[in-house]
């Protein structure tokens, strides 16, 4: 019986180890739009955010209004597919720009792209 299990294991393991990398190459990305309200937004904070967002070639600021504190961010081909992942990604950008408090996520829109998606 032990010899039979060893034989089956030897047959199955090579197939299992080669299947995992093939699945990871088919990564689904998403186009993401995020509407934020940033309390006490000023020109300096918006400039820092624009500089931080500008570092990513797939991200931009679609709209901003300093008077109301509303900012719309757009991410193309983002490696996220859940609202929580988007919020985490945006919070990292905001923290890097020095904006850590007074942020409210008004709307998060995720549109999946990739294999099998139109």
C-alpha positions as CSV (number, residue, x, y, z in Angstrom):
1,X,0.0,0.0,0.0
2,X,2.8,2.4,0.9
3,X,4.5,1.7,-2.5
4,X,1.2,2.4,-4.3
5,X,0.8,5.8,-2.5
6,X,4.4,6.7,-3.3
7,X,3.8,5.9,-6.9
8,X,0.6,8.0,-7.1
9,X,2.3,10.9,-5.3
10,X,5.2,10.8,-7.8
11,X,2.8,11.0,-10.7
12,X,0.6,13.8,-9.2
13,X,3.2,16.2,-7.8
14,X,4.9,17.2,-11.1
15,X,1.5,18.2,-12.6
16,X,0.4,20.1,-9.5
17,X,3.6,22.2,-9.4
18,X,3.4,23.2,-13.1
19,X,-0.3,24.1,-13.0
20,X,0.1,26.9,-10.4
21,X,2.3,29.2,-12.3
22,X,0.1,29.0,-15.4
23,X,-2.9,30.1,-13.4
24,X,-1.0,33.1,-11.8
25,X,-0.1,34.5,-15.3
26,X,-3.8,35.0,-16.1
27,X,-4.1,37.9,-13.6
28,X,-7.3,39.9,-13.8
29,X,-6.8,43.7,-13.5
30,X,-9.4,46.4,-13.1
31,X,-10.1,49.9,-14.1
32,X,-10.9,51.8,-10.9
33,X,-12.5,55.2,-10.2
34,X,-12.6,56.5,-6.6
35,X,-14.5,59.6,-5.4
36,X,-13.1,61.0,-2.2
37,X,-14.0,63.8,0.1
38,X,-10.9,65.2,1.9
39,X,-11.7,67.4,4.8
40,X,-9.7,70.7,4.9
41,X,-8.1,70.0,1.4
42,X,-5.9,72.9,0.4
43,X,-3.7,73.6,-2.7
44,X,-0.5,72.3,-1.0
45,X,-2.1,68.9,-0.1
46,X,-3.6,68.6,-3.6
47,X,-0.2,69.3,-5.1
48,X,1.4,66.6,-2.9
49,X,-1.3,64.2,-4.0
50,X,-0.9,65.1,-7.6
51,X,2.9,64.5,-7.3
52,X,2.3,61.1,-5.6
53,X,-0.3,60.0,-8.1
54,X,1.8,61.2,-11.0
55,X,4.5,58.6,-10.1
56,X,2.2,55.8,-11.3
57,X,1.8,55.8,-15.1
58,X,-1.6,54.1,-14.7
59,X,-3.1,56.6,-12.3
60,X,-4.3,60.1,-12.5
61,X,-6.5,62.7,-10.9
62,X,-9.7,63.0,-13.0
63,X,-11.2,65.8,-11.1
64,X,-10.5,68.0,-8.0
65,X,-12.2,70.8,-6.3
66,X,-10.3,72.4,-3.4
67,X,-13.3,74.4,-2.2
68,X,-15.5,71.3,-1.7
69,X,-12.6,68.8,-0.9
70,X,-13.8,66.4,-3.6
71,X,-11.2,64.4,-5.6
72,X,-11.8,61.8,-8.2
73,X,-8.9,59.3,-8.8
74,X,-8.7,56.9,-11.7
75,X,-6.5,53.8,-11.9
76,X,-6.1,51.8,-15.1
77,X,-5.0,48.2,-14.9
78,X,-4.9,48.1,-11.2
79,X,-4.2,44.7,-9.6
80,X,-7.3,44.8,-7.4
81,X,-10.8,43.4,-7.6
82,X,-12.4,44.1,-4.2
83,X,-13.5,47.4,-2.7
84,X,-11.3,46.9,0.3
85,X,-8.2,46.4,-1.9
86,X,-9.0,49.7,-3.7
87,X,-9.3,51.5,-0.4
88,X,-6.0,50.1,0.8
89,X,-4.3,51.1,-2.4
90,X,-5.7,54.6,-2.3
91,X,-4.9,55.0,1.5
92,X,-1.2,54.1,0.7
93,X,-1.1,56.9,-2.0
94,X,-2.8,59.4,0.4
95,X,-0.4,58.5,3.3
96,X,2.6,58.9,1.0
97,X,1.2,62.4,0.1
98,X,0.9,63.3,3.8
99,X,-2.9,63.1,3.8
100,X,-3.9,60.7,6.6
101,X,-7.0,62.1,8.3
102,X,-10.3,63.4,7.2
103,X,-10.7,61.2,4.2
104,X,-14.1,59.8,3.2
105,X,-14.6,57.3,0.4
106,X,-17.8,58.5,-1.3
107,X,-17.8,56.0,-4.2
108,X,-15.6,53.2,-5.5
109,X,-16.2,51.8,-9.0
110,X,-14.3,48.7,-10.1
111,X,-14.5,47.4,-13.7
112,X,-12.7,44.0,-14.2
113,X,-10.4,43.6,-17.2
114,X,-8.5,40.6,-18.4
115,X,-9.1,37.2,-19.8
116,X,-12.8,36.5,-20.3
117,X,-13.8,40.1,-19.6
118,X,-15.2,42.5,-22.2
